[in-house]
Amino acid sequence: MSWGHATSTDLVNWKHHGIAIPEGINGDDTIWRFSGSAVLDKNNTSGFCKNDSGCIVAIYTADQPHIKKESQYIAYSNDGGMSFTNYAGNPVIDLQKKDFRDPNVQWDSDLKRWLMVVALPIENKVQFYSSPDLKKWDFLSEYGNAGLRNGIWECPFFIKLPVEGKKGKTKWVLVNSFNDAQGNKSEEYYVGEFDGKTFTNDNPSGKVLLADYGDALYAAIPWNNLPAGQHTYIGWMVPEGQETYPWRGQMSIPRDIMLKETKEGIRLIQHPAKVIKENLGSLSKEMIGIKNLMVEGDGHEVAAFKKLHGNSYWIEAELKAPANGICGFKIGEGKDEKGKITYETIIGYDHAQHKVYIDRSHSGGKINPKKMIQSVQVAENGGKIKFEILFDKSSLEVFVNDGEQVFTTYVYPPKDADGISLFSTNGKSEIKNLKAWDMSN
């Protein structure tokens, strides 16, 4: 239960630097370093910084299992995060509670103070605090009893995002992770206003807005101090009950996030981070392109797909389905000696029901039967649908209609089950435009 540390210049290739903040001992009590965040204190409000460029201050939950208590600690680094010193005055917030965790902190230019959101998991609430120096925190307000309930809220973050195409318009977005009694995990969000003290939800409290319609995205956190106009976050991909070796879980693709006005209201949209998209050519072994391909029936194989190797690729595609038809991709395909499909994951668009779905019934592995098929409603657009599919051996991330909906999940096909095909029912579908990058290197 320690903090690791890794750095990257492109958000794809990462250099690991070992343990940043190790698990500690306080007398007979172990202190576990739970989730939190970090900020650049460029003006040395904390007094911890030794140079003019400021220092990094980490804010995290100290979980003390011996006395069943969680409180908020801080630690600081004057060498770019390579080593941290715990603040001698810890804890900085202590409610004497067993469950009180995951502080997310940012500098609020309107308040001219640090702003924290932190979870009360059992109560399904978050609390807001502010501070002039990262050490003394003043309680502002609470928000909760909304969205998903009868589980626990964890790992919140609070961010002001621009509304796409609406110059100067912004909204505050509160995001939290939800874990129900059966262990099902979700990422939910609320859009609204913040007056410097209280968050007001634009939607009814019972309205549930999901950031992801798969079953594997959890504890997502944005980066602080990005260049102006950039808002990027990364999530933990939870591998359900499936045992994996030699690792367990991984990070999602980093995602740029913003807001968009829709018929239903203002909604969160997300894309694979721009810095990654700009470097796809250098990251890929080979790119293939297809235009105006007509598809009919099941198992339509494309010769160019044979250039994509080992279930590691990135596909962008625009399809048009027949009026009452279903079209899409089958990936991770495996066949027996008689040529019968034994493994497949279906990524489909049902035009009649205006629904996108992922069917993992034959994907391989020990998949939760209640999450075998994942789906979401999409707006009618004359049968047109856009997919962006990121597949890497077992991790699967699907962005729909320019990031209006996203699925994050896992599949477990055998190594040799790496076929790809297209399908269309009840008529012909058109692959209007498709690009695919081989990421096997």
Sine and cosine of phi, psi and omega as CSV:
sin_phi,cos_phi,sin_psi,cos_psi,sin_omega,cos_omega
0.00,0.00,0.93,0.36,-0.04,-1.00
-0.78,-0.63,0.21,-0.98,0.10,-0.99
-1.00,-0.08,0.81,-0.59,0.14,-0.99
-1.00,0.05,-0.05,-1.00,-0.02,-1.00
-0.44,-0.90,0.78,-0.63,0.05,-1.00
-0.59,-0.80,0.47,-0.88,0.01,-1.00
-0.78,-0.63,0.42,-0.91,-0.03,-1.00
-0.47,-0.88,0.50,-0.87,0.12,-0.99
-0.97,-0.25,-0.18,0.98,-0.06,-1.00
-0.72,-0.69,0.06,1.00,0.01,-1.00
0.91,0.41,0.20,0.98,0.08,-1.00
-0.88,-0.48,-0.79,0.61,0.02,-1.00
-1.00,-0.06,0.82,-0.57,-0.11,-0.99
-0.86,-0.51,0.64,-0.76,0.08,-1.00
-0.96,-0.28,0.84,-0.54,-0.01,-1.00
-1.00,0.04,0.69,-0.73,-0.04,-1.00
-0.91,-0.42,0.19,0.98,0.02,-1.00
1.00,0.10,-0.28,-0.96,-0.09,-1.00
-0.97,0.25,0.77,-0.63,0.03,-1.00
-1.00,-0.03,-0.75,0.66,0.01,-1.00
-0.77,-0.64,0.98,-0.20,-0.10,-1.00
-0.98,0.21,0.41,-0.91,0.15,-0.99
-0.79,0.61,0.61,-0.79,-0.10,-1.00
-0.86,-0.52,0.19,-0.98,0.05,-1.00
-0.83,-0.56,0.75,-0.66,0.05,-1.00
-0.79,-0.61,1.00,-0.06,-0.10,-1.00
0.93,0.37,-0.82,-0.57,0.03,-1.00
-1.00,0.03,-0.03,1.00,-0.16,-0.99
-0.97,-0.24,0.80,-0.60,0.12,-0.99
-0.98,0.18,0.65,-0.76,0.08,-1.00
-0.93,-0.37,0.92,-0.39,0.05,-1.00
-1.00,0.02,0.66,-0.75,-0.01,-1.00
-1.00,-0.07,0.99,-0.12,-0.01,-1.00
-0.99,0.11,-0.17,-0.99,-0.13,-0.99
-0.91,0.41,0.30,-0.95,0.03,-1.00
0.01,-1.00,-0.59,-0.81,-0.04,-1.00
-0.42,-0.91,0.00,-1.00,0.03,-1.00
-0.59,-0.81,0.51,-0.86,-0.01,-1.00
-0.75,-0.66,0.36,-0.93,0.18,-0.98
-1.00,-0.10,0.92,-0.39,0.02,-1.00
-1.00,0.01,0.97,0.25,-0.17,-0.99
-0.95,0.32,-0.38,0.93,0.01,-1.00
-0.98,-0.19,0.17,0.99,0.04,-1.00
0.82,0.58,0.71,0.71,0.06,-1.00
-0.90,0.43,-0.46,0.89,-0.05,-1.00
-0.99,0.15,-0.35,0.94,-0.11,-0.99
0.98,0.19,0.10,0.99,-0.02,-1.00
-1.00,0.08,-0.32,0.95,-0.22,-0.98
-0.99,0.11,0.65,-0.76,-0.06,-1.00
-0.97,-0.24,-0.07,1.00,0.00,-1.00
-0.65,-0.76,0.16,-0.99,-0.12,-0.99
-0.94,0.35,-0.33,0.94,-0.04,-1.00
-0.99,0.11,0.00,1.00,0.00,-1.00
1.00,0.05,-0.21,-0.98,-0.01,-1.00
-0.50,-0.86,0.24,-0.97,0.03,-1.00
-1.00,-0.05,0.74,-0.67,0.07,-1.00
-0.87,-0.50,0.84,-0.55,0.06,-1.00
-0.99,-0.11,0.65,-0.76,0.03,-1.00
-0.84,-0.54,0.87,-0.49,-0.12,-0.99
-0.59,-0.81,0.23,-0.97,0.06,-1.00
-1.00,-0.01,0.80,-0.60,0.15,-0.99
-1.00,-0.05,0.93,-0.37,0.05,-1.00
-0.99,-0.12,0.83,-0.56,-0.02,-1.00
-0.91,-0.42,1.00,0.00,-0.11,-0.99
-0.89,0.45,-0.45,0.89,-0.04,-1.00
-0.90,0.45,-0.62,0.79,-0.02,-1.00
-0.93,-0.38,0.12,0.99,0.07,-1.00
0.81,0.59,0.87,0.50,-0.01,-1.00
-0.60,-0.80,0.59,-0.81,0.12,-0.99
-0.83,-0.56,0.72,-0.69,0.05,-1.00
-0.59,-0.81,0.16,-0.99,-0.11,-0.99
-0.98,-0.20,0.79,-0.62,-0.01,-1.00
-0.91,-0.42,0.32,-0.95,0.17,-0.99
-0.77,-0.64,0.42,-0.91,0.07,-1.00
-0.57,-0.82,0.44,-0.90,-0.09,-1.00
-0.76,-0.65,0.43,-0.90,-0.03,-1.00
-0.70,-0.71,0.76,-0.65,0.07,-1.00
-0.95,-0.32,0.22,0.98,0.04,-1.00
-0.80,-0.60,0.63,0.78,0.08,-1.00
0.95,0.31,0.37,0.93,0.04,-1.00
1.00,-0.05,0.09,1.00,0.00,-1.00
-0.96,0.29,-0.49,0.87,0.07,-1.00
-0.54,-0.84,0.50,-0.86,-0.04,-1.00
-0.80,-0.61,0.52,-0.85,0.09,-1.00
-0.90,-0.45,0.82,-0.57,0.03,-1.00
-0.95,0.31,0.66,-0.75,0.00,-1.00
-0.91,0.42,0.75,-0.66,-0.06,-1.00
-0.92,0.40,-0.37,0.93,-0.04,-1.00
-1.00,-0.05,0.19,0.98,0.03,-1.00
-0.86,0.52,0.50,-0.87,-0.03,1.00
-0.98,0.18,0.40,-0.92,0.03,-1.00
-1.00,-0.06,-0.40,0.92,0.18,-0.98
-0.67,-0.74,0.79,-0.61,-0.02,-1.00
-0.61,-0.79,0.93,-0.37,0.03,-1.00
-0.99,-0.16,0.11,0.99,-0.04,-1.00
0.84,0.54,0.70,0.72,-0.03,-1.00
-0.89,-0.46,0.49,-0.87,0.04,-1.00
-0.96,0.29,-0.59,0.81,-0.05,-1.00
-0.82,-0.58,0.97,-0.23,-0.04,-1.00
-0.31,-0.95,0.99,-0.12,-0.25,-0.97
-0.48,-0.88,0.14,-0.99,0.18,-0.98
0.94,0.33,0.86,0.50,-0.01,-1.00
-0.94,0.33,0.71,-0.71,0.10,-0.99
-0.86,-0.52,0.82,-0.57,-0.20,-0.98
-0.83,-0.56,0.57,-0.82,0.08,-1.00
-0.51,-0.86,0.28,-0.96,0.13,-0.99
-1.00,0.04,0.80,-0.61,0.03,-1.00
-0.98,-0.19,0.93,-0.37,-0.09,-1.00
-0.94,0.35,-0.43,0.90,0.05,-1.00
-0.96,0.26,-0.70,0.72,0.02,-1.00
-0.97,0.26,-0.41,0.91,-0.15,-0.99
0.83,0.56,0.65,0.76,0.04,-1.00
-0.54,-0.84,0.26,-0.97,0.13,-0.99
-0.97,0.23,0.62,-0.78,-0.04,-1.00
-0.85,-0.53,0.78,-0.63,-0.02,-1.00
-0.87,-0.50,0.65,-0.76,0.27,-0.96
-0.87,-0.49,0.70,-0.71,-0.09,-1.00
-0.57,-0.82,0.53,-0.85,-0.18,-0.98
-1.00,-0.06,0.64,-0.77,0.31,-0.95
-0.96,-0.27,1.00,0.02,-0.23,-0.97
-0.85,0.52,-0.74,0.68,-0.10,-0.99
-0.93,0.36,-0.57,0.82,-0.03,-1.00
-0.99,0.17,-0.10,0.99,-0.09,-1.00
0.82,0.57,0.79,0.61,0.01,-1.00
-0.64,-0.77,0.32,-0.95,0.25,-0.97
-0.83,-0.56,0.40,-0.92,0.09,-1.00
-0.88,-0.47,0.52,-0.85,0.07,-1.00
-0.93,-0.36,0.69,-0.73,0.06,-1.00
-0.73,-0.68,0.38,-0.93,0.14,-0.99
-0.74,-0.68,0.37,-0.93,-0.06,-1.00
-0.46,-0.89,0.58,-0.81,0.10,-1.00
-1.00,0.10,-0.31,0.95,-0.22,-0.98
-0.61,-0.79,0.14,0.99,-0.01,-1.00
0.95,0.31,-0.03,1.00,-0.03,-1.00
-0.94,-0.34,-0.69,0.72,0.01,-1.00
-0.97,-0.25,0.87,-0.50,-0.09,-1.00
-0.90,-0.43,0.72,-0.69,0.02,-1.00
-0.96,-0.29,0.76,-0.65,0.03,-1.00
-0.93,0.37,0.72,-0.70,0.03,-1.00
-0.96,-0.27,-0.83,0.55,-0.09,-1.00
-0.16,-0.99,0.06,-1.00,0.09,-1.00
-0.82,-0.57,0.44,-0.90,0.17,-0.99
-0.64,-0.77,0.67,-0.74,0.01,-1.00
0.06,-1.00,-0.31,-0.95,-0.06,-1.00
0.78,0.62,0.72,0.69,0.00,-1.00
-0.63,-0.78,0.20,-0.98,0.09,-1.00
0.87,0.50,-0.68,-0.73,0.00,-1.00
-0.98,0.22,0.72,-0.69,-0.04,-1.00
-0.73,-0.68,-0.06,-1.00,-0.03,-1.00
0.87,0.50,0.66,0.75,0.10,-1.00
-0.35,-0.94,-0.51,-0.86,0.06,-1.00
-0.82,-0.57,0.56,-0.83,0.12,-0.99
-0.99,-0.14,0.70,-0.71,0.02,-1.00
-0.59,-0.80,0.24,-0.97,0.18,-0.98
0.71,0.70,0.85,0.52,0.03,-1.00
-0.98,0.22,0.39,-0.92,0.30,-0.96
-0.59,-0.81,0.34,-0.94,-0.13,-0.99
-0.71,-0.71,0.82,-0.57,-0.15,-0.99
-0.53,-0.85,0.62,-0.79,0.10,-1.00
-1.00,-0.07,0.84,-0.54,-0.09,-1.00
-0.85,-0.52,0.56,-0.83,0.09,-1.00
-0.97,0.26,0.47,-0.88,0.11,-0.99
-1.00,-0.08,0.85,-0.52,-0.10,-1.00
-0.84,0.54,0.76,-0.65,0.05,-1.00
0.97,0.23,0.04,1.00,0.00,-1.00
-0.88,-0.48,1.00,0.03,-0.12,-0.99
-0.83,0.55,0.80,-0.59,0.05,-1.00
0.99,0.12,-0.13,0.99,-0.04,-1.00
-1.00,-0.02,0.77,-0.63,0.03,-1.00
-0.72,-0.70,0.34,-0.94,0.10,-0.99
-0.64,-0.77,0.47,-0.88,0.14,-0.99
-1.00,0.09,0.65,-0.76,0.02,-1.00
-0.82,-0.57,0.83,-0.56,0.10,-1.00
-0.97,-0.22,0.81,-0.58,-0.03,-1.00
-0.85,-0.52,0.68,-0.74,0.14,-0.99
-0.61,-0.79,0.38,-0.92,0.08,-1.00
-1.00,-0.07,0.60,-0.80,-0.05,-1.00
-0.82,-0.57,0.75,-0.67,-0.01,-1.00
-0.81,-0.59,0.92,-0.40,-0.07,-1.00
-1.00,0.07,0.00,-1.00,-0.10,-1.00
-0.90,0.44,-0.40,0.91,0.01,-1.00
-1.00,-0.02,0.03,1.00,0.01,-1.00
1.00,0.06,0.15,0.99,0.06,-1.00
-0.97,0.24,0.73,-0.68,-0.12,-0.99
-0.92,-0.40,0.63,-0.77,-0.01,-1.00
-0.64,-0.77,0.33,-0.95,0.10,-0.99
-0.86,-0.52,0.89,-0.46,-0.06,-1.00
-0.86,-0.52,0.33,-0.95,-0.02,-1.00
-0.58,-0.82,0.32,-0.95,0.01,-1.00
-0.73,-0.68,0.66,-0.75,0.01,-1.00
-0.93,-0.36,0.73,-0.69,0.00,-1.00
-0.10,-1.00,-0.47,-0.88,-0.06,-1.00
-0.86,-0.52,0.45,-0.89,0.05,-1.00
-0.71,-0.70,0.83,-0.55,-0.06,-1.00
-0.99,-0.13,0.28,0.96,-0.04,-1.00
0.99,-0.12,-0.18,0.98,0.03,-1.00
-0.70,-0.71,-0.72,0.70,-0.16,-0.99
-0.83,-0.56,0.66,-0.75,0.12,-0.99
-1.00,-0.05,0.74,-0.67,0.03,-1.00
-0.88,-0.47,0.85,-0.53,-0.02,-1.00
-0.97,0.24,0.75,-0.66,0.05,-1.00
-0.95,0.31,-0.36,0.93,-0.07,-1.00
-0.96,-0.29,0.31,-0.95,0.12,-0.99
-0.84,0.54,0.53,-0.85,-0.10,-0.99
-0.87,0.49,-0.46,0.89,-0.01,-1.00
-0.99,0.12,-0.10,0.99,-0.01,-1.00
-0.95,0.30,0.83,-0.57,0.00,-1.00
-0.98,-0.22,0.86,-0.51,0.08,-1.00
-0.91,-0.41,0.87,-0.50,-0.02,-1.00
-0.99,-0.16,0.68,-0.73,0.09,-1.00
-0.98,0.17,-0.31,0.95,-0.07,-1.00
-0.46,-0.89,0.64,-0.77,-0.06,-1.00
-0.96,-0.28,0.14,0.99,0.14,-0.99
-1.00,0.03,-0.38,-0.92,-0.06,-1.00
-0.79,-0.61,0.25,0.97,-0.18,-0.98
-0.81,-0.59,-0.07,1.00,-0.01,-1.00
-1.00,-0.03,0.77,-0.64,-0.06,-1.00
-0.43,-0.90,0.44,-0.90,0.13,-0.99
0.82,0.58,0.64,0.77,0.02,-1.00
-0.96,0.27,0.63,-0.78,-0.08,-1.00
-0.64,-0.77,0.69,-0.72,0.05,-1.00
-1.00,0.08,0.36,-0.93,0.13,-0.99
-0.98,0.20,0.57,-0.82,0.15,-0.99
-1.00,-0.03,0.34,-0.94,0.16,-0.99
0.87,0.49,0.58,0.81,0.09,-1.00
-0.98,0.21,0.35,-0.94,0.08,-1.00
-0.82,0.57,0.43,-0.90,-0.10,-1.00
-0.79,0.61,0.72,-0.69,0.06,-1.00
1.00,0.04,-0.13,0.99,-0.02,-1.00
-0.98,-0.20,0.72,-0.70,0.04,-1.00
-0.67,-0.74,0.95,-0.32,-0.14,-0.99
-0.76,-0.65,0.70,-0.71,0.05,-1.00
-0.73,-0.68,0.22,-0.98,-0.01,-1.00
-0.64,-0.77,0.59,-0.81,-0.04,-1.00
-0.86,-0.50,0.26,-0.96,0.11,-0.99
-1.00,0.02,0.82,-0.57,0.08,-1.00
-1.00,-0.01,0.95,-0.31,-0.06,-1.00
-1.00,0.09,0.80,-0.60,-0.09,-1.00
-1.00,0.04,0.63,0.78,0.03,-1.00
0.76,0.65,-0.61,-0.79,0.04,-1.00
-1.00,-0.03,0.07,1.00,-0.06,-1.00
-0.96,0.29,0.82,-0.57,0.07,-1.00
-0.98,0.19,0.74,-0.68,0.04,-1.00
-0.80,-0.59,0.42,-0.91,-0.05,-1.00
-0.53,-0.85,0.68,-0.73,0.16,0.99
-1.00,-0.07,0.24,0.97,0.00,-1.00
-0.84,-0.54,0.24,-0.97,0.08,-1.00
-0.62,-0.78,0.96,-0.29,-0.07,-1.00
1.00,0.07,0.32,-0.95,0.01,-1.00
-0.38,-0.93,0.00,-1.00,0.07,-1.00
-1.00,-0.01,0.53,-0.85,0.14,-0.99
-0.95,0.32,0.13,-0.99,0.19,-0.98
-0.91,0.42,0.69,-0.72,0.11,-0.99
-0.87,0.48,0.64,-0.77,-0.14,-0.99
-0.79,-0.62,0.72,-0.70,0.17,-0.99
-0.99,0.16,0.68,-0.73,-0.05,-1.00
-0.81,-0.58,0.55,-0.83,0.10,-1.00
-0.39,-0.92,-0.03,-1.00,0.00,-1.00
-0.92,-0.39,0.41,-0.91,0.01,-1.00
-0.61,-0.79,0.67,-0.75,0.08,-1.00
-0.98,0.18,0.80,-0.60,0.04,-1.00
-0.82,-0.57,0.05,-1.00,0.04,-1.00
-0.89,0.45,-0.46,0.89,-0.01,-1.00
-1.00,0.04,-0.19,0.98,-0.07,-1.00
0.76,-0.65,-0.13,-0.99,0.01,-1.00
-0.98,0.20,0.79,-0.62,-0.09,-1.00
-0.75,-0.66,0.42,-0.91,0.02,-1.00
-0.98,0.21,0.72,-0.70,0.15,-0.99
-0.82,-0.57,0.43,-0.90,-0.06,-1.00
-0.51,-0.86,0.55,-0.84,-0.01,-1.00
-0.73,-0.69,0.43,-0.90,0.23,-0.97
-0.80,0.60,0.65,-0.76,-0.16,-0.99
-0.80,0.60,0.67,-0.75,-0.06,-1.00
-0.83,0.56,-0.62,0.78,-0.03,-1.00
-0.90,0.45,-0.50,0.86,0.05,-1.00
-0.97,0.25,-0.72,0.70,-0.02,-1.00
-0.86,0.52,-0.62,0.79,-0.02,-1.00
-0.93,0.37,-0.34,0.94,-0.03,-1.00
-0.95,-0.32,0.20,0.98,-0.05,-1.00
-0.84,0.54,-0.64,0.77,-0.02,-1.00
-0.86,0.52,-0.67,0.75,-0.02,-1.00
-0.98,0.21,-0.40,0.92,0.00,-1.00
-0.99,0.12,-0.38,0.93,-0.13,-0.99
-1.00,-0.09,0.53,-0.84,0.10,-1.00
-0.96,0.30,-0.63,0.78,-0.05,-1.00
-0.32,-0.95,0.57,-0.82,0.07,-1.00
-0.89,-0.45,0.69,-0.72,0.07,-1.00
-0.87,-0.49,0.48,-0.88,-0.01,-1.00
-0.73,-0.68,0.63,-0.77,0.01,-1.00
-0.69,-0.73,0.67,-0.75,0.06,-1.00
-0.74,-0.68,0.57,-0.82,0.18,-0.98
0.77,0.63,0.75,0.66,0.04,-1.00
-0.99,-0.11,0.78,-0.62,0.04,-1.00
-1.00,-0.04,0.70,-0.72,-0.06,-1.00
-0.80,-0.61,0.69,-0.72,0.08,-1.00
-0.56,-0.83,0.68,-0.74,0.02,-1.00
1.00,0.06,-0.20,-0.98,-0.09,-1.00
-0.98,-0.22,0.51,-0.86,0.14,-0.99
0.92,0.39,0.61,0.79,0.03,-1.00
-0.96,0.26,0.96,-0.29,-0.04,-1.00
-1.00,0.00,0.62,-0.79,0.01,-1.00
-0.91,-0.41,0.81,-0.59,-0.08,-1.00
-0.83,0.56,-0.61,0.79,-0.05,-1.00
-0.90,0.44,-0.44,0.90,-0.01,-1.00
-0.91,0.41,-0.35,0.94,0.00,-1.00
-0.92,0.40,-0.24,0.97,0.06,-1.00
-0.98,0.18,-0.21,0.98,0.02,-1.00
-1.00,-0.02,0.85,-0.53,-0.19,-0.98
-0.92,-0.38,0.62,-0.79,0.28,-0.96
0.89,0.45,0.52,0.85,0.06,-1.00
0.81,0.58,0.69,0.73,0.05,-1.00
-0.63,-0.77,1.00,-0.05,-0.07,-1.00
-0.37,-0.93,0.19,-0.98,-0.03,-1.00
-0.76,-0.65,0.85,-0.52,-0.06,-1.00
-0.86,-0.52,0.73,-0.68,0.20,-0.98
-0.90,-0.44,0.77,-0.63,-0.07,-1.00
-0.53,-0.85,0.61,-0.80,0.14,-0.99
-0.88,-0.47,0.85,-0.52,-0.06,-1.00
-0.87,-0.50,0.38,-0.93,0.14,-0.99
-0.75,-0.66,0.87,-0.50,-0.08,-1.00
-1.00,-0.04,0.44,-0.90,0.12,-0.99
-0.92,0.40,0.27,-0.96,-0.17,-0.99
-0.80,0.61,-0.73,0.69,-0.02,-1.00
-0.89,-0.45,0.46,0.89,-0.11,-0.99
-0.96,-0.28,0.10,-0.99,0.06,-1.00
-0.80,-0.60,0.70,-0.72,0.02,-1.00
-0.64,-0.77,0.27,-0.96,0.04,-1.00
0.39,-0.92,-0.44,-0.90,-0.10,-0.99
-0.89,-0.46,0.50,-0.87,0.25,-0.97
-0.85,-0.52,0.86,-0.51,-0.06,-1.00
-0.85,-0.53,0.20,-0.98,-0.04,-1.00
0.85,0.53,0.60,0.80,-0.06,-1.00
-0.98,0.19,0.69,-0.72,0.11,-0.99
-0.73,-0.68,0.58,-0.81,-0.04,-1.00
-0.84,-0.54,0.48,-0.87,0.10,-0.99
-0.99,0.10,-0.07,-1.00,-0.08,-1.00
-0.91,0.42,-0.29,0.96,0.02,-1.00
-0.99,-0.12,0.08,1.00,0.03,-1.00
1.00,0.08,0.12,0.99,0.02,-1.00
-0.99,0.15,0.69,-0.72,0.01,-1.00
-0.92,0.38,0.83,-0.56,0.03,-1.00
-0.93,-0.37,-0.42,0.91,0.04,-1.00
-0.74,-0.67,0.64,-0.77,0.10,-0.99
-0.18,-0.98,0.49,-0.87,0.19,-0.98
-0.85,-0.53,0.81,-0.59,-0.09,-1.00
-0.98,-0.20,0.79,-0.61,0.13,-0.99
-0.91,-0.42,0.96,-0.28,-0.20,-0.98
-0.78,-0.62,0.36,-0.93,0.11,-0.99
-0.83,-0.56,0.87,-0.49,0.03,-1.00
-0.99,-0.12,0.97,-0.25,-0.10,-0.99
-0.91,0.42,-0.68,0.73,-0.06,-1.00
-0.88,0.47,-0.61,0.79,-0.03,-1.00
-0.99,-0.11,-0.01,1.00,-0.03,-1.00
0.78,0.62,0.81,0.59,-0.12,-0.99
-0.69,-0.73,0.69,-0.73,0.17,-0.99
-0.96,-0.27,0.64,-0.77,-0.03,-1.00
-0.57,-0.82,0.37,-0.93,0.17,-0.99
-0.85,-0.53,0.84,-0.54,-0.01,-1.00
-0.95,-0.31,0.91,-0.42,-0.04,-1.00
-0.95,-0.30,0.38,0.92,-0.06,-1.00
-0.86,0.51,-0.47,0.88,-0.02,-1.00
-0.78,-0.62,0.59,0.81,-0.07,-1.00
-1.00,0.06,-0.23,0.97,-0.07,-1.00
1.00,-0.05,0.42,-0.91,0.04,-1.00
1.00,0.09,0.05,-1.00,-0.02,-1.00
-1.00,-0.07,0.99,0.13,-0.08,-1.00
-1.00,-0.04,0.67,-0.74,0.03,-1.00
-0.83,0.56,0.88,-0.47,-0.05,-1.00
-0.87,0.49,-0.43,0.90,0.01,-1.00
-0.98,0.22,-0.26,0.97,-0.01,-1.00
-0.89,-0.45,0.35,0.94,-0.05,-1.00
-0.88,0.47,-0.68,0.74,0.04,-1.00
-0.90,-0.44,0.82,-0.57,0.02,-1.00
-0.91,-0.42,0.66,-0.75,-0.08,-1.00
-0.50,-0.86,0.28,-0.96,0.06,-1.00
-0.45,-0.89,0.58,-0.82,0.08,-1.00
-0.97,0.23,0.59,-0.81,0.05,-1.00
-0.78,-0.62,0.34,-0.94,-0.01,-1.00
-0.95,0.31,0.59,-0.81,0.07,-1.00
-0.92,0.39,0.74,-0.67,-0.01,-1.00
-0.59,-0.81,0.71,0.71,0.03,-1.00
0.90,0.44,0.45,0.89,0.01,-1.00
1.00,0.06,-0.04,1.00,-0.01,-1.00
-0.99,0.14,0.64,-0.77,0.03,-1.00
-0.55,-0.84,0.59,-0.81,0.06,-1.00
-0.90,-0.44,0.70,-0.71,0.07,-1.00
-0.84,-0.54,0.63,-0.77,0.25,-0.97
-0.80,-0.59,0.90,-0.43,-0.16,-0.99
-0.90,-0.44,0.86,-0.52,0.07,-1.00
-0.92,-0.40,0.92,-0.40,-0.08,-1.00
-0.82,-0.57,0.80,-0.60,0.00,-1.00
-0.66,-0.75,1.00,0.05,0.03,-1.00
0.91,0.42,-0.89,0.45,0.01,-1.00
-0.76,-0.65,-0.44,0.90,-0.01,-1.00
-0.99,0.15,0.69,-0.73,-0.05,-1.00
-0.72,-0.70,0.86,-0.52,0.05,-1.00
-0.81,-0.58,0.82,-0.57,-0.06,-1.00
-0.83,-0.55,0.87,-0.49,0.04,-1.00
-0.98,-0.22,0.78,-0.63,-0.11,-0.99
-0.92,-0.40,0.72,-0.69,0.09,-1.00
0.77,0.64,0.87,0.49,0.05,-1.00
0.84,0.54,0.62,0.78,0.13,-0.99
0.99,0.11,0.23,0.97,0.05,-1.00
-0.93,0.37,-0.54,0.84,0.12,-0.99
-0.71,-0.71,0.49,-0.87,-0.03,-1.00
-0.65,-0.76,0.61,-0.79,0.15,-0.99
-0.89,-0.47,0.74,-0.68,0.11,-0.99
-0.81,-0.58,0.85,-0.52,-0.09,-1.00
-0.39,-0.92,-0.03,-1.00,0.04,-1.00
-0.81,-0.59,0.53,-0.85,0.20,-0.98
-0.70,-0.71,0.35,-0.94,-0.12,-0.99
-0.72,-0.69,0.87,0.50,0.03,-1.00
-0.95,0.31,0.48,-0.88,0.12,-0.99
-0.87,0.49,0.29,-0.96,-0.08,-1.00
-0.83,0.55,-0.63,0.78,-0.07,-1.00
-1.00,0.06,-0.01,1.00,0.04,-1.00
-1.00,-0.02,0.98,0.22,-0.10,-0.99
-0.79,-0.62,0.45,0.89,0.04,-1.00
-0.97,0.23,0.39,-0.92,0.07,-1.00
-0.72,-0.70,0.70,-0.72,0.11,-0.99
-0.56,-0.83,0.21,-0.98,0.06,-1.00
-0.93,-0.37,0.39,-0.92,0.05,-1.00
-0.57,-0.82,0.38,-0.92,0.06,-1.00
-0.44,-0.90,0.79,-0.61,0.03,-1.00
-0.94,-0.33,0.43,-0.90,0.06,-1.00
0.85,0.53,0.63,0.77,0.06,-1.00
0.79,-0.61,-0.04,-1.00,-0.03,-1.00
-1.00,0.03,0.65,-0.76,0.14,-0.99
-0.94,-0.33,0.45,-0.89,0.03,-1.00
-0.92,-0.38,0.80,-0.60,0.18,-0.98
-1.00,0.05,1.00,-0.10,-0.13,-0.99
-0.93,0.36,-0.62,0.78,-0.03,-1.00
-0.35,-0.94,0.73,-0.68,0.00,-1.00
-0.59,-0.81,0.71,-0.70,0.16,-0.99
-0.78,-0.62,0.65,-0.76,0.00,-1.00
-0.67,-0.74,0.69,-0.72,0.03,-1.00
-0.91,-0.41,0.80,-0.60,0.09,-1.00
-0.97,0.24,0.89,-0.46,-0.04,-1.00
-0.95,-0.31,0.35,0.94,-0.12,-0.99
-0.94,0.33,-0.20,0.98,0.06,-1.00
-1.00,0.02,0.00,0.00,0.00,0.00
